[in-house]
């Protein structure tokens, strides 16, 4: 009967552990369904701005396109073909159309994406056919030879975006580094990452060799890494999901790099002017292909993200200084990138998503009173220290991430005799080991 009750009590704990282990991959899978699959499964044009020479022709074309593809195109009438062409170069329009009956011409910018050029061609070819002449397509912003599909810039920006998030995950385990050292590492790593990506992009003819892009790309690395690092104290064990959601699941579909922003659902179009990845792509397109036009606003947005990260980091540092009784929190683990490591964790009630203790216990004196501050050292069978922790005010301690093996525990405290014990740590369970310390006997003087 007792065994049955104990099994019933253990079941909720096992289910909770299973939920804590699976929440991130489930979140990631759902993110791909609702972000990537939803955004990319059926791209369709939305409000593509096209400048059309000749107001009369513009009204006729707007009516025809509005009937064939409602909401797909926004027609902007201009006086001449040169003005229409210039609107594309100034990034005031995505494309332009000269309605000259003898030479119908579509002006496009492949730098904005090959898929967008294809949609425009399909839409305006029938319009030109009504004049009895074939449509002429002029590319005003051709991409580099190594970027035939116009998506190379997107994959280049991934080099600066995703590792900037991963480096924060790696640094969370570097418990011996100070906050200042970690921030310096993020800045240095971002600079190195920027140079690696830029050199690779130029070498593969994905981007032109324009060094002005280097500091702008560096802004993205800092926008992602500093903001991610600043979010850790706020979201704690939920950090992997929050950061991955912001800088991967939402940023990539809304960036306009793989699929033009004019062809994704409205939710992602609304995110495009705000999220850092899309703003870097817009800034680099302006630098590489449009003589610097349209660069200022996305650069300011990137600076805003960097400033947000700095404020979050500095704000937490200020709060820690003002909070004298701050409780140390366990390191945040990312289940995707890290294996469990022996780690001291608080012995208080564990919150969802925090590391599961594999070894717990209490340290008490002979009279049963707790021994706060008692040092608990855990070693493997060869005598190598795995982790060291101290008992809390109630004499309790807890350790997570221990391998399945026999471990030796040594407990000591001022005024008490040290004691040792061996315990077997098993996977899927928590080993409990209590200690009772005896007070040291006073030395007998030689005279007696």
N, C-alpha and C positions, 0 to 999 in steps of 0.2 A: 504493500500500500504506500509506504514511504517513498519507494523508488518511483511509483506511478506519479505521485505528487511532484517529486523533484523533476521528472521528465516534463510534466505540464508546465512547471515554472521555467524550464530552460527553453521551451519552444519559442516564446515571444522574443527571447534574447537572440536566438538563432535567426529568426525572421528579420529582426532589426539589423543584425550583422549582414545578412544577405542584402537587405535594402541599401545599407550603407555602401556595400561593395558594387552594387549595380546601378546606383542612381546616375553616376556620371556617364557610363556608356549608353544608358537609356536616354538621358538628356541629349547626348551627342547624336544618337540615331534620330530622335525626334527633330533635332535641329536641322539635320540634313533633309528630312522630309519637308518640314515647313519653311525652311529657308532656301536650300539649294533646289530641291525638286520643284517646289512651288514657283520659285523665281525663274527657273530655266527650262521647265518642261515644255512650255508653249510660248516662246517669246513673240510678242506682237507689238506693233508700233503704237506709241502714245504721244501725241502732241509734238511731233517732229517739226521744228521750225524751218520753213522753206521760204526764201525770198524769191519773188517772181517779178520779172521785169514786165511792165505794162499792166496798169490797173484793170483794164477790161479783161485781159487774159487771166489775171489773178483771180477775178471774181468767177470767171467761167471754170477755171481749174479747181478752185476751192469748192464749188458746188459739185463738180464731178467726183472729186476725191472724197468729199463728205458723204456722198451717197454710197460710194463703193467701200469706203473704210471710215465709218464715223469715228471722229476723235483721234484719228491717226496722224493728221497733219494740221499744222497751223500755218496758213499762208500769209506772208507779209508782202504786200505790194510795194514795189519800188519803181522809180522812173526808168532806169536804164539797166542794160545787162551788166555794165561795169559796176554799178552800185550793188546789184545783186551778188556779183562775184566778190566784191569787197566785203559784203556782209558776212560771207563765209570766212574770209581771212581775218576779219575782226572778231570772229566768234559770236557775232550777233545772230547768226542763223546757222543751222546745221548743214543746209544745202541751199542751192540757188538754181533757178531755172530761167533760161532765156527763151521766151515764147516766139522768137523770130520764126515765121512759117517756113522760111527757106533753110534755116540752120537751127533747129531746136537743140538746145544744149543744157545739160545738167551738170552743175558744178558740185563736186562732193569733196570730202576730206577723209581719205582712208585712215588717217591717224585716229579718227573717232571710232573706227571699227569696221571691219570688212562686212559684217552682217548688216550694219546700217546702210552701207553703200549698196548692198544687194537689194534691200527692201526699197530704197529710193529708185533704183534702176527699174525694178518691177512695176513700181507705181507710175513712173513717168514715161515709160516706154509706150504704153497705150495712148497717153496724152500726145506724145510726139507723132505717133502713127496717124492721128487724125489730120495732121498737116500733109500727109503723104511722103514724109521724109523720116529716115531712121534717126533715132536719138544719138547724139554725141555726148559722151561722158568725159568730163575733164576733172582729173584728180588734182586739187590745189594743195594738198598736204600728203604726199606719198610717204609711206613708211620706209624704213631702212631695208636693205636686201634680206637681212636675216629675220625680218618680221613680216612675212608674206601675208599673214592673216590679220595683221593689225592687233593681235592679242599678246604679242611678246612683252609689251610694257606691263601688262597685268601680271604675268609670271615673274617678271623681274621685281616688281613691287612686293610679291610674296616673299622674296628673299629678305627683304627688310622688315616685313610685317610679322611673320610667324616666329622666326627665331627671337625677335625682340620680346615676345611673350614667353617663349620657352626659357630664356635665360633667367627670367624672374623666378620660375619654378625651380630651377637648379640652385639659385642663390638662397632660397628659403631653407635649404639644408645646411648652408654654410653658417652654422650658429656661432663660429668663432670670429666672424667678421662683423664689424660695427655697421650701423646704418650708413654712416658716412662712407665707409669702404665699399659697401654694396652699391651705393649711388655712383661712386666713382667708377666702379666696375661696369655699371650699366652704360655710363657715358663712353667709356673706353671701348666697350664691346660694340656699342652702336656705331662709333667712328670706324672701327675695323670692318664691321658688317657693311657699312655704306661703301667703303672702298672696294671690298670684294665684289659686291653686286654691280657697282658701276664698271669696274674693270671687266667683269664677265660680260656685261651687256654690250660694251664697246667692242670687245674682242670677237663676239659672235654676231656683230652687226645688227643687234636688236635695237640699239639706240645710237644717235649721233654722238660724237665726242664733244660734248659741251659741259665743261666743268662747273658751270653755274648750277647744274642739277645736283651736285654733290651735297652742298649744305641743305638744300631742300629735302633731299632724301634722308639726310641725318635727322631732320626734324621729325620724320615719321618714326624712326627707331626710338627716339626719346618720348614721343607722344604715347607710343604703345607701352614701352618698358617702364617709364616713370609713373604713368597712370596706373598700370597694373600693380606696380610695387606699392603705390599709395593706397590701392584698394584692399590690400591684404588685411590690415588691422580692422577694416570695416566689415568685410564679409567673411573673414576667418576661413573655416573649413569649406565654405561654398565658393572660395576664390576660383578654383579651376573652371567651374561652370560659368561664373560671372565673366571672367576674363575671356574665356573661349567664346562665350556668347557674343560679347561686345566686338572683339577684334578678329574673329574668324567667321562665326555663323552669320552675323549681321553685316559685317564690314565687306566681306567678299561679294555677296550678291548685289549689294548696293553700290559697289565701287564703279560700275560701268566699264570694267576692264574686259571681262570675259564676254559678257553680253551688254551691249550699249544700254545706258540707263534709261533711254527712251523706249526700251522694249521689255522692261521688267514691270511687275505689278506696282501700283501706286504707293504701297507701304515702303518698298525699297527705294522708289524714286524720292520719297520724302526724306529718307535717311541719307541720300547721296550728298547733299550739301553740308552735312554735319559730321559724318564719320571720317576719320583720318585717312584711311586707305584711298577712298574715292577722291579726296581733296589732293592727295599727292599725285594721283594719275592725272587729274585736271591740270595741276601745276606743271607737271613734266610735259604734257602735251603742248601747253603754251610755250614752254621753254624750247622744246625741240622742233616744233612744227609751225608755230604761229607767231614767231618773232616776239615772244614775251607777253602776248596779249592774254588777258584773263588769268594772270598768275597771282596777282596781289591778294585777292580774296581767299583762295585756298591756302596760301602761305599763312595768312592771318589766322585761319581756322586751325592749322597745324600748331601754330604758336599758342593758340588758346588751349589745346590739349596738353602741350608741354607745361604750360602754366598750371593747369588743373593738377597734373601729377606732382609738381613742386609744392603746390598748396596742400595737397593731401599728405605728402610726406612730412612737410614742415609742421602741419597741424597736429599730426599724431605725435611727433617729437615733443611739441609743446605740451600736449595733454599728458604725456608720460612724465614730463618734468614736474607738472603740477599735481600729479596723482602719486602721493607718497606710498599708498598701499596697493599699487598696481600688482596684479597677479600675472605671473608669467604664463603665457599660453603655449601649448605645444606647437611645433612647426606644422605648417600646412603641407599635406602630402597631395601630390597629383597622381592619381592611380594610373594615368597613362604613361608617365615618364619616369616614375620612381618605384623601386622595390622598397618594401618596409625595412627600416633601419632601426637598430636598438636605440630607443629614445625614452628619456624620462618624461612622464606626463603627470599632470595634476591628479591627485588621488580623489578629488571631489567627484560628484556625479557627472558622468560623461555625457556630452551633448551629441546629438546626431551628427555623424560625419567626422567626428574626431577619431584619432587612432584608438583601436581597441586594446586595452591593457592585456598583455599576455602573462604578466607576473604582478601580483599585488600582495599586500600584507600590512602588518602593523608592528611597530617597535614599542615595547613597553618595559617599564622597570619591574622589579620583583614585586612591588606592591600594587601593580596593575595600572599605574599612572603612565600616560604617554611620554615618550622621549622625543620632543620636537627637535629637529635639526640633526638627528642621527644620520650618519653617512651610510648609505647602502651601495656597495660596489658589487657589480655582477660581472663574473669572469667565465670564459669558456673553459673546456677541459684542459687546455694547455696553459692556463694561467693568464691569458691575454684579457685585458679589461674590455668588456663590451659596452658598458654604460655605468655611469655613477649618478646617483640622485640623493636627495635628502628627505627625511620624513617631515610632514607638515605639522601644524600645531596640534593635531590629534594623533600624531605618531604614525600616520599612514603614508605609504609610498606606492607608486605604480610605475611600471615600465612597459612599453609597447615595442613591437617589432623584433622580438627575440626569435632566433631560429629554433627549430624543433631539435632539442638536444638537452643533455645534462648541463646545468650551469652551477657554478659555485657562488654563493653569496657571503660577503663579509660585511658585518655591521659593527660600527664603532660610534662612540659618543664620549665627549669629555666626562671624566668621573666614573666611567663604566668600563668593565672589561669587554674587549672585543669578542665577538662570537661569529661562527661560520656555520654554513649549512649547504647541502646540495639539494637541488630540485630538478625535476624533469619537466621541461616545457614541451607541451604537445600542441600540434597545430589544431586549430578549431576549438580551443579551450583556454581557460584562464587558470594558471597555477597560483595557489594562495600559500604564502609562507609567512608566519608570524615569528617574532623574536622577543625573547625576554632577556634583558641585560641585567647583569649583577653589578652592584656597586663595587668599586675597587676597595680592597682591604688596606687599611693604613699600615705602613711599614713599621715593623717592631725595631725599636732602637737597639743598638749594639750593647748599651749599658744593661738592658734587661736581659 
